[in-house]
Amino acid sequence: MKQYFKHIKNIISMWLLMLSCIGSAQVVINVSGSFNDILSQPSYDNINTSNTTLAGQELTNKASITLVSSIFKEQLRELNSYNEQFDVIETSLKTFVSSSAFSSTRGYNSYGYIQKKYPKINPLSPSSGFKNAIIQFRFSKKLNAERDKIAGYLNKDNPIPEGERVLLVLSSLENVINLTLENEKY
């Protein structure tokens, strides 16, 4: 019997504990209708206004991004395109700049002109041979530098638009002509 009262006492204490918890628990009430939170309503209105404004800005940004991305795609296509005629022209340009030929049959070239103008062996002035060798060396360095620039401009892996390639090559050729004519004020 003592056992029995002990169990009943435990059950009653559990019930009392549960009742005390229910008193502090939230009670759900179903009410039909709607209630507005008057104090926080201005904040909700500001949020809705901001969302409307941002939606308009988002559409504007999407249009701008579409326009700019098409421009970038066109520029990338232009940078990746390469005119195959540059390969043919490159060899003749390099020959014109640094070949030692200077005749009507083999072609008139810049370095060939310098060699003809400043020969290393000059029967009329034998003492000028060393001076002429230094002059030829100086011109060959400058002309080879311009030749290397032209090769860099016409390199397929160099991302330069075709019009700028042509402009850069022409400016290097202008430098070569000025060097050859000894107009070094360029």
C-alpha positions as CSV (number, residue, x, y, z in Angstrom):
1,M,0.0,0.0,0.0
2,K,2.8,2.3,0.7
3,Q,4.0,1.6,-2.7
4,Y,0.7,2.5,-4.1
5,F,0.5,5.9,-2.4
6,K,4.1,6.6,-3.5
7,H,3.0,6.1,-7.1
8,I,0.0,8.2,-6.7
9,K,2.1,10.9,-5.1
10,N,4.5,10.8,-8.0
11,I,1.6,11.1,-10.5
12,I,0.0,14.0,-8.7
13,S,3.4,15.9,-8.5
14,M,3.9,15.3,-12.2
15,W,0.4,16.7,-12.9
16,L,1.1,19.8,-10.7
17,L,4.4,20.3,-12.5
18,M,2.6,20.1,-15.9
19,L,-0.1,22.6,-14.8
20,S,2.5,25.1,-13.7
21,C,4.2,24.8,-17.1
22,I,0.9,25.2,-19.0
23,G,0.3,28.4,-17.1
24,S,3.5,30.0,-18.4
25,A,3.0,28.5,-22.0
26,Q,1.6,30.6,-24.8
27,V,-2.0,30.0,-25.6
28,V,-3.0,30.0,-29.3
29,I,-6.3,31.8,-30.0
30,N,-8.0,31.5,-33.4
31,V,-9.6,34.8,-34.3
32,S,-11.1,35.6,-37.7
33,G,-10.1,38.9,-39.1
34,S,-6.8,40.8,-39.4
35,F,-4.9,43.0,-37.0
36,N,-2.5,45.7,-38.0
37,D,0.6,46.5,-36.0
38,I,0.1,50.2,-35.9
39,L,3.5,51.1,-34.5
40,S,5.6,49.1,-37.0
41,Q,3.4,49.9,-40.1
42,P,5.6,52.9,-41.2
43,S,8.6,50.5,-41.2
44,Y,6.7,48.1,-43.5
45,D,5.7,50.9,-45.8
46,N,9.4,52.1,-46.0
47,I,10.4,48.5,-46.8
48,N,7.8,48.2,-49.6
49,T,8.8,51.6,-51.1
50,S,12.5,50.6,-51.0
51,N,11.7,47.2,-52.7
52,T,9.8,49.0,-55.5
53,T,12.7,51.4,-56.0
54,L,15.2,48.7,-56.0
55,A,13.2,46.6,-58.5
56,G,13.3,49.5,-60.9
57,Q,17.0,50.0,-60.4
58,E,17.5,46.2,-60.9
59,L,15.8,46.4,-64.3
60,T,17.9,49.4,-65.3
61,N,21.1,47.6,-64.2
62,K,20.1,44.5,-66.1
63,A,19.7,46.5,-69.3
64,S,23.0,48.3,-68.7
65,I,24.8,45.0,-68.1
66,T,23.3,43.5,-71.3
67,L,24.5,46.5,-73.3
68,V,28.0,46.5,-71.7
69,S,28.4,42.7,-72.0
70,S,27.7,42.9,-75.8
71,I,30.3,45.6,-76.1
72,F,32.8,43.5,-74.1
73,K,32.1,40.4,-76.3
74,E,32.7,42.5,-79.4
75,Q,36.0,43.8,-78.1
76,L,37.1,40.3,-77.1
77,R,36.2,39.1,-80.6
78,E,38.2,42.0,-82.0
79,L,41.2,41.2,-79.8
80,N,41.2,37.5,-80.6
81,S,40.9,38.0,-84.3
82,Y,44.0,37.9,-86.4
83,N,44.5,38.8,-90.1
84,E,46.5,36.0,-91.7
85,Q,48.1,38.5,-94.1
86,F,50.2,39.7,-91.3
87,D,52.2,36.5,-91.4
88,V,53.1,37.2,-95.1
89,I,53.9,40.8,-94.4
90,E,56.0,40.1,-91.3
91,T,58.8,38.3,-93.2
92,S,59.1,41.1,-95.8
93,L,59.1,43.8,-93.1
94,K,61.8,42.0,-91.1
95,T,63.8,41.7,-94.3
96,F,63.3,45.4,-95.1
97,V,64.5,46.5,-91.7
98,S,67.5,44.3,-91.0
99,S,68.7,42.6,-94.2
100,S,72.1,43.5,-95.5
101,A,71.0,43.4,-99.2
102,F,71.0,46.7,-101.0
103,S,70.5,46.2,-104.7
104,S,67.8,46.3,-107.3
105,T,67.8,42.5,-107.7
106,R,67.9,41.5,-104.0
107,G,65.9,44.5,-102.7
108,Y,66.7,47.8,-101.1
109,N,66.8,47.4,-97.3
110,S,67.6,49.7,-94.4
111,Y,70.6,48.0,-92.9
112,G,72.0,47.3,-96.4
113,Y,71.8,51.1,-97.1
114,I,73.8,51.7,-93.9
115,Q,76.4,49.1,-94.9
116,K,76.7,50.7,-98.3
117,K,77.0,54.2,-96.9
118,Y,79.5,53.2,-94.2
119,P,81.6,50.4,-95.6
120,K,84.0,48.6,-93.2
121,I,86.6,48.5,-95.9
122,N,87.0,51.8,-97.7
123,P,89.8,52.1,-100.2
124,L,89.5,55.8,-100.3
125,S,89.8,56.2,-96.6
126,P,91.4,53.1,-94.9
127,S,91.4,54.7,-91.4
128,S,87.6,55.1,-91.4
129,G,87.0,51.3,-91.3
130,F,86.9,51.0,-87.5
131,K,84.7,54.1,-87.2
132,N,82.3,52.7,-89.9
133,A,82.2,49.3,-88.1
134,I,81.1,51.1,-84.9
135,I,78.5,53.1,-86.9
136,Q,77.2,49.9,-88.5
137,F,77.0,48.2,-85.1
138,R,75.1,51.1,-83.6
139,F,72.6,51.1,-86.5
140,S,72.2,47.4,-86.4
141,K,71.2,47.5,-82.7
142,K,68.6,50.2,-83.3
143,L,67.2,48.5,-86.4
144,N,67.1,45.1,-84.8
145,A,65.2,46.7,-81.9
146,E,62.6,48.1,-84.3
147,R,62.5,44.7,-86.1
148,D,61.7,43.0,-82.7
149,K,59.0,45.6,-82.0
150,I,57.4,44.8,-85.3
151,A,57.6,41.1,-84.6
152,G,55.9,41.7,-81.2
153,Y,53.2,43.8,-82.8
154,L,52.4,41.1,-85.4
155,N,52.5,38.2,-82.8
156,K,49.2,36.3,-82.8
157,D,49.3,35.9,-79.0
158,N,49.5,39.7,-78.5
159,P,45.9,40.9,-78.0
160,I,45.9,44.1,-80.1
161,P,43.1,45.1,-82.5
162,E,43.9,44.9,-86.2
163,G,43.8,48.7,-86.7
164,E,46.2,49.3,-83.8
165,R,48.6,46.6,-85.1
166,V,48.8,48.4,-88.4
167,L,49.3,51.7,-86.7
168,L,52.1,50.4,-84.5
169,V,53.8,48.7,-87.3
170,L,53.7,51.8,-89.4
171,S,55.1,53.9,-86.5
172,S,58.0,51.4,-86.2
173,L,58.6,51.6,-90.0
174,E,58.7,55.4,-89.7
175,N,61.3,55.0,-87.0
176,V,63.3,52.7,-89.3
177,I,63.2,55.2,-92.2
178,N,64.2,58.0,-89.9
179,L,67.1,55.9,-88.6
180,T,68.2,55.0,-92.1
181,L,68.1,58.6,-93.2
182,E,70.0,59.5,-90.0
183,N,67.2,61.7,-88.8
184,E,67.4,60.7,-85.2
185,K,65.3,63.5,-83.8
186,Y,62.2,61.3,-84.1
